[in-house]
Amino acid sequence: MSVMTDFPARRLLFVHAHPDDEASKGAATAAKYVDDGVRVTLVTCTDGAAGDLLNPDATFGDEPVAIVRARELANAVAAVGFSATYGLDERDSGWHEEPNDVPDGTFARADIDTVAHRLAAIIRREQPQVVVTYPENGGYPHPDHIMTYLVSMRALELAEHDADGHAGWRVTKVYAATTFTFERIMALHGAIGDSSPFTEWLEKRSDQAFGPPPDARIHCADWFPRRDQALLAHQTQVDPNGIWFAAPRAMEQAVYPYEGFYLLRADVMVQPDETDLFAGVV
C-alpha cells in the first residue's frame, strides 16, 4: 500500500459526530500531535443543526443553526490547528432517549454503508495509521454518537479495498475518545473540594458507570489552553461558566494532565498504559 508522498510519516484521523465534539474529546491531544509534526485530520459527521443553545449568554440570532455552528467549528479547527478537515454533512439527529423518536432523514437513520463509503474514501486519501472515533455505546447514548461508531468501524473495513482512484488502506490502531472518565472526575473532584460540580454525578453513579480506565493516557497539559480556545469557539454550545471550566486550568494541569483513549483495535503489540497513540506503529 503506497503512502501519499506529500504527507508526513505519521498521520492521525479523528471522526466526530457534531461540531463541538472535536473540542471536547481529544482536542489537546490533537494539538500536541499537530505541533509534533503529525498530519491530524478531522471528520465531522453532521451539521449540528439540531443542537440546543447551551450557553445562556449566547444566541443563534437570525442565522440558521447549521451556519452558526459551521462558523464555530471553523474557529475551533483554527485553534487546535487541524491539518485538514472534512464534513460528511449528515443531518443532525438531535438528542433522543428513545430510538423510535429519531426523525427520518437524519444521520442516525442513515444507511450505514452509504455513509461509511464516503468516510472510507477519506481514509484511503488520508492514509492514517491511527483513527480516533467513539466507543460502541457512543460514550453517551446520543444516537449520532452511536452511529458515528458504527459508520467508523464499517468505513475502516471498506477502506481496505481499492476504490476512488486510491489504493486500499488498513489503519493500524483504532481508539475511542473519552471525556470524563472516572479517574479524571475523581482527580478534579478531589482537587476542587466542597464546591465540586461532580458531587451529584458521583452520588448517582458507581465507578463502573463511567467505564473502565483508559488504555492510553496522552500527557497534553501544555495544550489545554488550545483545547479551551476550541471549546470557547463554540459560543452557543459551551458555557464559559459551566462544567468544562469548573477546575482552574493550572489545577487540572497539575492533577490530571492527560486525555484518555480506549483501544478498539490494533495490528501491533500493545503495552499496558500507553502514552503515545502511535506506539508500536512503524
C-alpha positions in Angstrom: 0.0 0.0 0.0 1.7 3.2 -1.2 1.7 6.3 1.1 0.9 9.8 -0.2 4.4 11.2 -0.7 3.5 14.7 0.4 2.1 13.6 3.8 4.2 13.4 7.0 5.3 10.0 8.1 2.7 9.9 11.0 -1.0 10.5 10.3 -3.9 10.7 12.7 -7.6 11.0 11.9 -10.4 11.9 14.3 -14.1 11.1 13.4 -16.5 13.2 15.4 -20.3 13.4 15.4 -21.1 17.1 15.7 -19.4 20.5 15.6 -18.0 20.9 19.2 -17.1 17.3 19.7 -13.7 17.9 18.2 -13.1 20.4 21.1 -14.4 18.3 24.0 -12.9 15.0 23.0 -9.2 14.9 22.4 -8.5 18.5 21.3 -5.4 18.9 23.4 -4.1 15.6 22.1 -4.8 16.7 18.5 -3.0 20.0 19.1 0.0 18.2 20.6 0.4 15.9 17.7 0.0 18.8 15.2 2.9 20.5 16.9 4.9 17.3 16.8 4.6 17.3 13.0 1.8 14.8 12.6 -0.8 15.2 10.0 -4.0 15.4 12.1 -7.3 15.3 10.1 -10.8 15.9 11.4 -14.0 14.4 10.0 -17.3 15.8 11.3 -20.3 13.7 10.5 -23.2 16.1 11.0 -24.1 19.7 10.5 -25.1 20.2 14.2 -28.4 21.8 13.1 -30.4 20.2 15.9 -28.1 21.5 18.6 -29.7 23.3 21.5 -28.5 26.7 22.8 -26.4 25.6 25.8 -24.8 28.9 26.7 -27.3 31.3 28.4 -25.3 34.3 27.3 -25.2 33.4 23.6 -27.7 33.4 20.8 -28.1 31.9 17.4 -29.5 35.2 16.1 -31.3 35.1 12.8 -28.9 32.7 11.1 -29.7 29.0 10.6 -28.2 27.0 13.4 -26.1 24.9 10.9 -24.5 28.1 9.6 -23.7 29.3 13.1 -22.2 26.0 14.2 -20.2 25.7 11.0 -18.6 29.1 11.8 -17.9 28.0 15.3 -16.4 24.8 14.0 -14.1 26.7 11.7 -12.9 28.8 14.7 -12.3 25.7 16.8 -10.4 24.0 14.0 -8.1 27.0 13.7 -7.5 27.0 17.5 -6.5 23.3 17.5 -4.6 23.5 14.2 -6.0 20.5 12.4 -4.1 19.8 9.2 -7.2 19.1 7.2 -11.0 18.8 7.8 -13.9 17.1 6.1 -17.6 17.2 6.7 -19.9 14.3 5.8 -22.8 16.9 6.0 -25.3 14.5 7.5 -28.4 16.0 9.2 -28.0 16.2 13.0 -30.5 13.7 14.6 -30.8 15.6 17.9 -30.9 14.1 21.4 -33.5 11.4 21.8 -33.7 8.9 24.6 -36.0 6.6 22.6 -34.6 5.3 19.3 -38.0 5.4 17.7 -38.1 9.2 18.2 -35.2 9.8 15.9 -36.5 11.6 12.8 -36.3 10.1 9.4 -33.7 11.6 7.2 -31.2 12.2 10.0 -27.7 10.7 10.5 -28.8 8.1 13.0 -31.4 6.9 10.4 -29.0 6.8 7.5 -27.9 3.7 5.7 -24.6 2.8 7.4 -22.9 1.5 4.3 -23.8 4.6 2.3 -22.2 7.0 4.8 -19.3 4.6 5.5 -18.3 4.5 1.8 -17.8 8.3 2.0 -15.7 8.0 5.1 -13.8 5.2 3.7 -12.8 7.4 0.7 -11.4 9.9 3.1 -9.4 7.2 5.0 -7.9 6.0 1.7 -7.0 9.5 0.8 -5.5 10.5 4.1 -4.0 7.1 4.9 -3.9 7.5 8.7 -2.1 4.9 10.8 -4.3 5.8 13.8 -8.0 6.7 13.8 -9.9 8.0 16.9 -13.7 7.6 16.9 -16.2 6.7 19.7 -16.8 3.6 21.8 -19.7 1.2 20.9 -22.1 3.0 23.2 -21.1 6.4 21.8 -19.5 7.5 25.0 -23.0 8.5 26.0 -26.2 7.4 24.3 -26.7 10.1 21.8 -27.9 8.4 18.6 -25.4 10.3 16.4 -22.5 9.2 18.6 -23.6 5.6 18.4 -24.0 6.0 14.6 -20.5 7.5 14.4 -19.0 4.4 15.9 -21.0 2.1 13.5 -20.1 4.2 10.5 -16.4 4.4 11.5 -16.0 0.7 12.0 -17.6 -0.1 8.7 -15.6 2.5 6.9 -12.4 1.0 8.3 -13.4 -2.3 6.7 -14.3 -0.7 3.4 -11.2 1.4 3.2 -9.0 -1.7 2.9 -10.3 -2.2 -0.7 -9.1 -0.1 -3.7 -11.6 2.5 -4.8 -12.0 6.2 -5.8 -8.6 6.1 -7.5 -6.8 5.2 -4.3 -5.3 2.0 -3.1 -6.8 0.3 -0.1 -5.6 1.3 3.3 -5.7 -0.6 6.6 -5.5 1.5 9.8 -3.0 0.1 12.3 -4.6 1.3 15.5 -8.2 2.5 16.3 -9.1 4.3 19.5 -12.2 5.7 21.1 -12.1 9.1 22.6 -13.1 9.8 26.2 -14.3 12.9 28.0 -15.0 12.5 31.7 -13.5 9.2 32.8 -13.9 8.1 36.4 -10.2 8.8 37.1 -10.4 12.3 35.6 -13.5 13.1 37.5 -12.1 11.9 40.8 -8.9 13.9 40.3 -10.8 17.1 39.6 -13.4 16.4 42.2 -10.7 15.9 44.9 -8.8 19.0 43.9 -11.8 21.3 43.7 -13.2 20.3 47.1 -16.5 21.2 48.5 -17.6 23.3 45.5 -17.0 20.4 43.1 -19.7 20.2 40.4 -19.1 16.5 40.1 -20.6 15.7 43.5 -24.1 14.9 42.1 -22.6 12.7 39.3 -20.7 10.7 41.8 -23.7 10.3 44.1 -25.8 8.9 41.3 -23.2 6.7 39.6 -20.8 4.0 40.5 -17.3 4.0 39.1 -18.3 1.2 36.7 -21.0 3.5 35.3 -18.2 5.7 33.9 -16.4 2.9 32.1 -13.0 1.3 32.6 -9.8 3.2 32.9 -8.4 4.4 29.5 -5.9 2.3 27.7 -3.9 5.3 26.6 -3.2 8.5 28.5 -1.7 11.3 26.5 0.2 13.9 28.6 -1.0 17.1 26.9 -1.3 19.6 29.8 0.6 22.2 27.8 -2.0 22.1 25.1 -5.0 22.6 27.4 -5.1 26.3 26.5 -5.6 25.3 22.8 -8.4 23.0 23.9 -10.0 25.8 25.9 -9.8 28.1 22.8 -11.5 25.4 20.8 -14.2 24.9 23.4 -14.9 28.7 23.7 -15.1 29.0 19.9 -18.4 27.1 20.3 -20.2 30.0 21.9 -23.7 28.5 21.5 -22.7 25.2 22.9 -20.2 25.9 25.7 -20.9 27.9 28.8 -17.7 29.5 29.9 -19.1 29.4 33.5 -20.0 25.7 33.1 -18.5 22.4 34.0 -15.8 22.5 31.3 -14.1 25.2 33.2 -15.0 24.2 36.8 -11.4 23.5 37.7 -8.8 26.2 37.2 -6.6 25.2 34.3 -3.4 25.2 36.4 -5.1 22.9 38.9 -6.2 20.4 36.1 -2.7 20.5 34.6 -1.3 19.5 38.0 -3.8 16.8 39.0 -4.8 15.3 35.6 -2.6 16.4 32.8 -3.9 13.8 30.3 -6.6 12.9 27.8 -7.6 9.3 27.8 -8.4 6.9 24.9 -9.8 3.4 24.7 -8.1 0.9 22.3 -10.7 -0.6 19.9 -8.3 -2.5 17.6 -4.6 -2.8 17.0 -2.5 -4.7 14.5 0.6 -4.3 16.6 1.7 -5.4 20.1 0.2 -3.0 22.7 1.8 -2.4 26.0 -0.5 -1.5 29.0 -0.9 2.2 29.9 0.1 3.6 26.5 1.5 7.1 26.4 1.6 7.6 22.7 -1.2 6.7 20.2 1.5 5.8 17.7 3.2 3.3 20.0 4.2 0.2 18.0 3.4 1.9 14.6 6.3 1.5 12.2 
